[in-house]
Amino acid sequence: MDVRIWTYLLVGITFALYIGIAIWSRAGSTKDFYVAGGGVSPLANGMATAADWMSAASFISMAGVISFSGYDGSVYLMGWTGGYVLLALLLAPYLRKFGKFTVPDFIGDRYYSNTARTVAILCALIVSFTYVAGQMRGVGIVFSRFLEVEIETGVVIGMIVVLFYAVLGGMKGITYTQVAQYCILIFAFMVPVIFLSIQATGSPIPQIGMGSSGSDGVYLLDKLDGLSRELGFSEYTSGSKSTLDVFFITAALMVGTAGLPHVIVRFFTVPKVKDARKSAGYALLFIAILYTTAPAISVFSRINLIETVSEKPYKSMPEWFSNWEKTGLLSFDDKNKDGKIQYLADVKKNELNVDKDIMVLANPEIASLPNWVIALVAAGGLAAALSTAAGLLLVISTSVAHDFVKKQLKPNISEKGELLTARISAIFAVVVAGYFGINPPGFVAATVALAFGLAAASFFPAIFLGIFYKKMNKQGAISGMVIGILLMLFYMMKFKLGTFDEQIPDQSEWWFGISPEGFGTVAMIVNFIVSIVICRFTQEPPKEVQNLVENIRVPSGVKEAHVH
């Protein structure tokens, strides 16, 4: 069977599975809709969290970024996995003990203020919409190449599928769908790279294969360094970023992870505080499988690409080359008219433009792997994008229905009315996300990483101080969140989007030499300083709030043991 038929078959089976699970696990109450009834096992929650976390950015883009930037791309591996450790140890158990449905709910109650709740809702919406737009675009890219439909049509199909199981099942439907999506995406990610590792080095373990020598006796990383030097690129194993920038990007990704609302809400779906810790541990293990494999894919795919195209006649290119040209994500411009592809670091001489996002998806085709493996990767890419999109859409709908309507506009709304509001806002959120997927602002791909900076700049200090500093008051928290997110948005617009200038400024103009991806750390530090300074000059929180904070830090059962 050809690739297209295999893709229709595998994508069709996986979509039928997602929709079947949604019908089986449809939500009957707001607790089902928001936190899956609070009865998900730690193992299932660990898998669902891993799928929620590993978005199109992890599955499709991350290995591509590492493939092109080498050592510099390691910030994503360190930041995103380190962030999970931070979340598991520092925040998840306490938030679970607090027992609220959402991050704005925690902030609103902890800081005894509807203003704080409203600011948190706005921050959650900004972070979630920034993130979800990239997911819908990822869905469009996979559909456009493998099902040969327009990117716009692909986005619409993705919208319909997500809408079905997010609106019908809420968190309950999403959780069990994400368990299935994790199994599909990890299988789809691992199978091609195991093939490639055996092909290149004879080792079936990609992590070992990456550091081994090929059939010519040369270590793969040495070979890649040599190929990169020949073409004028910087060596794969050496970095060009400053140590300060690497530190700030890694820190922004770490604390951004710990402040992402769609990840935090997963820890409210387990029965006990102990289960929140367990599911974080499982999630880290499941995530590590993909994250330790991504560098191997990057090495294999980069070598394959260079050896397949460099100095080769354009007319002799395999079928995969023309297939990707049709999507516009790969293009050849014969500048010297010799009919050969010059793939060079020098922009004036370079004739090949490769979108980083195609490396994982095109990799099985470049390596001539079986058609079913190529189709499997397409199904995996869709699973990754749809699982995260669903989690983000749920955050958006609960922020509107629970935190805004129920807690502020109509406190007496019936459960049925609240559930209906949540579903309507999920439909609205899907439509907006689909619009950004079809008409992406030029910065969608770049802002997936920036969503972490926004989460770090706004949520992390408010959550951290809310748990560990009982005298933190509403004035400090609100001021910190507002200044933190506004500072991050300003820096993004100035240095990433070119909004305040005719063109995007030169890197030499970055403040302290810190890139927009790393500036979330600076904005977070400013948030902490503003929060603490204002807190010192304003009234302490009420005694009952301070007692509440004391209580969530005491492990369950300690007080009872002390009494006996």
C-alpha positions in Angstrom: 0.0 0.0 0.0 1.2 3.5 -0.7 1.8 6.2 2.0 -1.5 7.9 1.5 -3.6 4.8 2.0 -1.6 3.8 5.1 -2.0 7.3 6.4 -5.8 7.4 5.9 -6.0 4.0 7.6 -3.9 4.8 10.6 -5.2 8.3 11.1 -8.8 7.0 10.6 -8.3 4.2 13.2 -6.8 6.6 15.8 -9.5 9.3 15.3 -12.2 6.6 15.7 -10.5 5.5 18.9 -10.4 9.1 20.3 -14.1 9.7 19.4 -15.1 6.3 20.9 -13.4 7.1 24.2 -15.1 10.5 24.3 -18.5 8.9 23.9 -17.7 6.2 26.6 -16.4 8.8 29.1 -18.7 11.8 28.5 -19.0 14.2 31.4 -22.2 14.2 33.4 -21.2 16.8 36.0 -18.9 19.9 36.3 -16.5 17.8 38.4 -16.2 15.3 35.6 -15.8 18.1 33.1 -13.2 20.1 35.0 -11.1 17.4 36.8 -12.4 14.0 35.5 -14.3 13.4 38.8 -11.0 13.5 40.7 -10.7 9.7 40.4 -7.9 9.1 37.8 -5.2 6.6 38.7 -1.6 7.9 39.0 -0.4 5.7 36.1 -3.2 6.9 33.8 -2.7 10.5 34.9 1.1 10.2 34.3 0.4 9.1 30.7 -2.2 11.7 30.1 0.1 14.4 31.6 2.9 13.3 29.3 0.6 13.5 26.3 -0.7 16.8 27.4 2.8 18.1 27.8 4.4 16.7 24.7 2.8 18.9 22.1 3.4 19.4 18.4 6.4 21.4 19.6 8.0 18.4 21.3 7.0 15.8 18.7 7.4 17.8 15.5 9.6 20.8 16.2 12.0 20.1 19.0 14.2 17.5 17.2 14.2 19.8 14.2 15.4 22.7 16.3 18.2 20.6 17.8 19.0 19.2 14.3 19.7 22.7 13.0 21.1 24.4 16.1 23.0 21.4 17.6 24.3 22.1 21.1 22.2 25.3 21.4 19.0 23.3 21.1 19.9 21.4 24.3 18.2 24.3 26.3 14.8 22.8 25.4 15.8 19.4 26.7 17.1 20.8 30.0 14.4 23.4 30.5 11.4 21.2 29.7 12.5 18.1 31.6 13.9 20.1 34.5 10.6 22.0 34.7 8.8 18.8 35.4 11.0 18.0 38.3 10.4 21.5 39.7 6.6 21.1 39.3 6.5 17.6 40.8 8.5 18.5 43.9 7.6 22.1 44.5 4.1 22.8 43.5 1.9 19.8 42.5 1.2 18.2 45.9 0.4 21.5 47.6 -1.9 22.6 44.8 -3.7 19.2 44.9 -4.1 19.6 48.7 -5.6 23.1 48.1 -8.2 21.2 46.1 -9.3 23.8 43.5 -10.2 23.1 39.9 -8.0 25.7 38.2 -5.0 28.0 38.6 -7.2 31.2 38.6 -9.3 29.5 41.3 -6.2 28.9 43.5 -5.0 32.5 43.0 -8.5 34.0 43.5 -9.1 32.1 46.8 -5.5 32.3 48.1 -5.3 36.1 47.5 -9.0 36.6 48.7 -9.7 38.8 45.7 -11.8 38.7 42.5 -9.4 41.2 41.0 -6.5 38.6 41.4 -8.8 36.0 39.9 -9.6 38.2 36.9 -5.9 38.9 36.3 -5.1 35.2 36.6 -7.9 34.4 34.0 -6.5 36.9 31.6 -3.0 35.5 32.0 -4.3 31.9 31.5 -6.1 33.0 28.3 -3.0 34.8 26.9 -0.7 31.8 27.7 -3.2 29.2 26.4 -4.1 31.0 23.1 -0.4 31.6 22.4 0.3 27.9 22.9 -2.8 26.4 21.1 -2.3 28.4 17.9 0.9 26.5 17.3 -0.8 23.1 17.9 -3.5 23.8 15.3 -0.9 24.8 12.8 1.0 21.6 13.5 -2.2 19.6 12.7 -2.5 21.6 9.4 1.1 20.8 8.4 0.7 17.0 9.0 -2.6 16.9 7.1 -1.3 19.0 4.2 1.6 16.7 3.5 0.3 13.2 4.3 -3.4 13.5 3.3 -2.6 16.0 0.5 -5.2 18.5 1.5 -4.8 22.2 2.0 -3.4 23.3 5.4 -6.7 25.2 6.0 -8.7 22.0 5.5 -6.4 20.1 7.8 -6.9 22.6 10.6 -10.7 22.4 10.2 -10.6 18.6 10.4 -8.5 18.9 13.5 -10.9 21.4 15.0 -13.8 19.1 14.5 -12.1 16.1 16.2 -10.8 18.1 19.2 -14.2 19.8 19.6 -16.0 16.5 19.7 -14.0 15.0 22.5 -13.2 18.2 24.5 -16.8 19.4 24.5 -18.5 16.1 25.0 -16.1 14.6 27.6 -14.4 17.5 29.2 -11.4 16.5 31.4 -12.8 13.0 31.7 -12.9 12.5 27.9 -9.6 14.3 27.4 -7.8 12.3 30.1 -8.6 8.8 28.7 -8.1 10.1 25.1 -4.7 11.4 26.1 -3.7 7.9 27.5 -4.4 6.5 24.0 -2.6 9.4 22.4 0.5 8.9 24.5 0.7 5.3 23.5 0.3 6.3 19.8 2.7 9.2 19.8 5.5 7.4 21.7 5.3 4.3 19.4 5.3 6.6 16.4 8.3 8.5 17.6 10.4 5.4 18.6 9.8 3.1 15.7 11.5 5.2 12.9 14.4 6.1 15.1 15.1 2.5 16.1 15.1 1.7 12.3 17.5 4.6 11.7 19.8 3.6 14.5 20.1 0.0 13.2 20.6 1.3 9.7 23.4 3.8 10.7 25.2 1.9 13.6 23.7 -1.5 14.0 22.4 -0.6 17.5 18.7 -0.9 18.2 18.9 1.7 21.1 19.0 5.2 19.5 20.5 6.9 22.6 23.5 4.5 22.3 23.5 4.6 18.4 23.9 8.4 18.5 27.2 8.1 20.3 28.5 5.1 18.2 30.4 4.9 15.0 28.9 4.1 11.6 30.0 1.4 9.1 32.9 3.6 8.0 34.3 3.5 11.6 33.8 7.3 12.2 31.7 8.4 15.2 28.4 9.9 14.0 28.9 13.2 16.0 32.4 13.6 14.6 31.0 12.9 11.1 28.3 15.5 11.6 30.8 18.1 12.9 32.9 17.5 9.8 29.9 17.8 7.4 28.8 21.0 9.1 32.3 22.6 8.9 32.5 21.7 5.1 29.2 23.5 4.5 30.1 26.5 6.6 27.7 25.8 9.5 29.0 25.9 13.1 30.0 22.6 14.6 27.0 20.5 15.8 28.6 19.9 19.2 29.6 23.5 19.9 27.3 26.3 20.9 27.0 29.9 19.7 24.7 31.2 22.5 26.3 32.9 25.5 26.3 31.0 28.8 24.1 33.7 30.4 21.4 33.4 27.6 21.5 29.5 27.9 20.9 29.8 31.6 18.1 32.3 31.3 16.3 30.3 28.5 16.6 27.1 30.5 15.3 28.8 33.6 12.4 30.4 31.7 11.4 27.0 30.2 11.7 25.3 33.7 9.6 27.8 35.7 7.3 28.3 32.7 6.6 24.5 32.8 5.8 24.8 36.5 3.4 27.7 35.8 1.5 26.3 32.8 -2.2 26.1 33.7 -3.0 23.1 31.4 -0.3 21.0 33.1 -1.1 22.1 36.6 -4.8 21.2 36.3 -3.8 17.6 35.6 -2.8 17.2 39.3 -6.4 17.9 40.4 -7.7 14.8 38.6 -6.1 12.2 41.1 -7.8 11.1 44.3 -5.1 12.0 46.9 -2.1 14.3 47.4 0.2 11.3 47.4 -1.2 10.4 43.9 -0.2 13.8 42.6 3.4 13.1 43.4 3.2 9.6 41.9 1.6 10.8 38.7 4.3 13.5 38.4 7.0 10.8 38.7 5.3 8.6 36.1 4.9 11.6 33.7 8.6 12.4 34.0 9.5 8.8 33.1 7.2 8.8 30.1 8.4 12.2 29.0 12.1 11.1 29.3 11.6 8.4 26.8 10.8 11.0 24.0 13.2 13.6 25.3 16.3 11.3 25.5 15.5 10.1 22.0 15.0 13.5 20.3 18.8 14.2 20.1 19.3 10.9 18.4 16.7 11.7 15.8 18.3 15.1 15.3 21.7 13.5 14.5 20.4 10.8 12.2 18.1 13.2 10.3 20.7 15.9 9.9 23.3 13.5 8.4 20.7 11.9 6.1 19.5 15.3 4.9 23.1 16.6 4.1 24.2 13.3 2.4 21.0 13.1 0.4 20.9 16.7 -1.0 24.3 18.4 -0.8 25.9 18.8 -4.2 23.4 16.4 -5.8 21.6 17.1 -9.1 18.1 18.5 -8.4 16.6 16.1 -11.0 17.9 13.1 -9.2 16.1 14.0 -5.9 13.8 11.2 -4.5 10.0 11.5 -4.4 9.9 12.8 -0.8 11.7 16.0 -2.0 9.0 17.0 -4.4 6.2 15.9 -2.0 7.5 18.3 0.6 8.1 21.1 -2.0 4.3 21.0 -2.6 3.7 22.0 1.0 6.0 25.0 0.7 8.1 23.9 3.7 11.0 22.8 1.5 12.2 24.9 -1.5 15.1 24.9 -4.0 16.3 28.0 -5.8 19.1 27.3 -8.4 21.0 30.5 -8.0 24.1 29.5 -10.0 22.0 27.6 -12.6 24.2 24.4 -12.5 21.3 22.1 -11.7 22.9 21.0 -8.4 21.7 21.7 -4.9 24.1 24.0 -3.0 23.2 23.6 0.7 25.5 26.1 2.5 25.5 28.3 5.6 26.2 31.4 3.4 22.8 32.9 2.8 23.8 34.4 -0.5 25.0 31.1 -2.0 22.6 28.7 -0.2 19.9 27.3 -2.6 18.0 25.1 -0.2 15.5 26.3 2.4 14.3 23.6 4.9 11.6 24.3 7.5 12.8 22.9 10.8 9.4 21.5 11.5 9.7 18.9 8.7 12.7 17.0 10.0 10.8 14.5 12.2 8.0 14.1 9.7 10.2 13.8 6.6 12.9 11.7 8.3 11.4 8.2 7.6 11.0 9.2 3.9 14.5 10.5 3.6 15.8 7.2 5.1 13.5 5.1 2.8 11.7 3.4 5.7 8.5 1.4 5.0 5.3 3.3 4.1 3.5 2.2 7.2 6.3 3.8 9.4 5.9 7.1 7.4 2.1 7.0 8.0 2.6 6.1 11.7 4.7 9.2 12.2 1.9 11.3 10.7 -0.6 9.7 13.2 1.8 10.4 16.1 2.3 14.0 15.1 -1.5 14.5 15.1 -1.8 12.7 18.5 0.8 15.1 20.0 -0.8 18.2 18.6 -4.4 17.2 19.4 -3.7 16.0 23.0 -2.1 19.4 23.9 -4.7 21.4 22.0 -7.5 19.6 24.0 -5.8 20.3 27.3 -5.4 24.0 26.5 -9.0 24.4 25.2 -10.2 22.9 28.5 -8.2 25.6 30.5 -9.8 28.3 28.3 -13.3 27.0 28.8 -12.9 26.4 32.6 -11.3 29.9 33.0 -14.5 31.4 31.4 -17.2 29.1 32.8 -15.9 28.4 36.3 -13.6 31.3 37.2 -15.4 34.1 35.5 -19.1 33.2 35.2 -19.6 30.9 38.3 -17.2 32.8 40.6 -17.9 36.3 39.6 -20.8 37.0 37.2 -23.5 34.4 38.3 -22.6 32.7 41.6 -26.0 31.0 41.8 -25.8 29.4 38.3 -27.0 25.8 38.3 -24.5 22.9 37.6 -26.3 22.3 34.3 -26.0 25.9 33.3 -22.3 26.0 34.2 -21.6 22.8 32.2 -23.4 24.4 29.2 -21.3 27.6 29.6 -18.1 25.5 29.7 -19.1 23.7 26.5 -20.1 26.9 24.7 -16.8 28.6 25.6 -14.9 25.4 24.5 -16.6 25.8 21.1 -15.6 29.5 20.9 -12.0 28.6 21.9 -11.7 26.0 19.2 -13.0 28.5 16.6 -10.4 31.1 17.7 -7.6 28.5 17.8 -8.6 27.3 14.3 -8.5 30.9 13.0 -4.9 31.3 14.3 -4.0 27.9 12.7 -5.4 28.9 9.3 -4.2 32.6 9.5 -1.1 32.3 11.6 0.5 35.6 12.6 4.1 35.2 11.4 5.3 34.4 14.9 3.2 31.3 15.8 6.1 28.8 15.6 8.3 31.1 17.7 5.8 31.9 20.3 5.3 28.3 21.5 8.5 28.7 23.4 7.4 32.2 24.4 4.3 30.8 26.0 6.6 29.4 28.7 8.1 32.9 29.2 4.6 34.3 29.7 3.7 31.6 32.2 7.0 32.1 34.1 6.5 35.9 34.1 2.9 35.8 35.4 1.9 32.6 37.3 5.0 31.1 38.9 5.8 33.8 41.5 2.1 34.1 42.5 1.8 30.3 43.0 5.2 29.9 44.7 4.7 32.8 47.1 1.1 31.7 47.6 2.2 28.3 48.9 5.5 29.2 50.7 5.0 32.8 52.1 1.9 33.0 54.2 2.2 36.8 54.5 2.0 37.4 50.8 -1.1 39.6 50.2 -3.4 40.4 47.3 -1.8 43.8 46.5 1.6 42.3 46.0 0.5 39.3 44.0 -1.8 41.4 41.6 0.9 44.0 41.0 3.6 41.3 40.4 1.4 39.4 37.9 0.4 42.5 35.9 3.9 44.0 35.7 5.5 40.6 35.0 3.2 39.7 32.0 3.2 43.3 30.6 7.0 43.4 30.7 7.2 40.0 28.9 4.6 41.0 26.3 6.5 44.3 25.7 9.9 42.5 25.2 8.2 39.8 22.9 6.7 42.5 20.7 9.8 44.6 20.6 12.4 41.9 19.9 10.5 39.0 18.4 7.5 40.4 16.6 8.8 43.7 15.4 5.6 45.4 16.5 7.1 48.6 18.0 9.7 49.0 15.2 9.6 48.8 11.4 11.6 45.6 11.5 12.7 43.2 14.2 15.7 44.7 16.0 19.2 43.2 15.8 20.3 40.7 18.5 22.9 43.3 19.7 20.0 45.4 21.0 18.8 42.6 23.4 18.7 43.8 27.0 21.7 42.2 28.9 22.2 40.0 25.8 19.2 37.9 26.8 17.0 36.5 24.0 13.1 36.9 24.0 12.9 33.1 24.8 15.0 33.7 28.0 13.5 37.0 29.0 10.7 35.2 30.9 13.3 34.7 33.7 14.0 38.4 33.9 10.2 39.2 34.0 9.7 36.5 36.7 12.5 38.1 38.9 10.8 41.5 38.4 7.5 39.9 39.4 9.0 38.5 42.6 10.7 41.8 43.5 7.5 43.9 42.9 5.3 41.4 44.8 7.5 41.3 47.9 8.2 45.1 48.0 4.5 46.0 47.7 3.5 43.3 50.1 5.9 44.8 52.8 4.2 48.2 52.5 0.6 47.0 52.5 -1.7 45.2 54.9 -1.1 41.6 55.9 -3.6 38.9 54.6 -6.5 38.0 56.9 -5.6 35.4 59.7 -7.8 32.7 58.1 -5.9 33.0 54.8 -2.5 32.6 56.7 -3.9 29.6 58.5 -5.0 28.1 55.2 -1.5 28.4 53.8 0.0 26.8 56.9 -2.5 23.9 56.5 -1.7 23.1 52.9 2.0 22.8 53.8 1.4 20.3 56.6 1.4 16.7 55.2 -1.8 14.8 55.7 -2.1 12.9 58.9 0.6 14.8 60.8 -1.9 16.7 63.1 -3.8 13.5 63.9 -0.5 11.7 64.8 0.5 14.7 67.0 -2.8 14.6 68.9 -2.3 10.8 69.7 
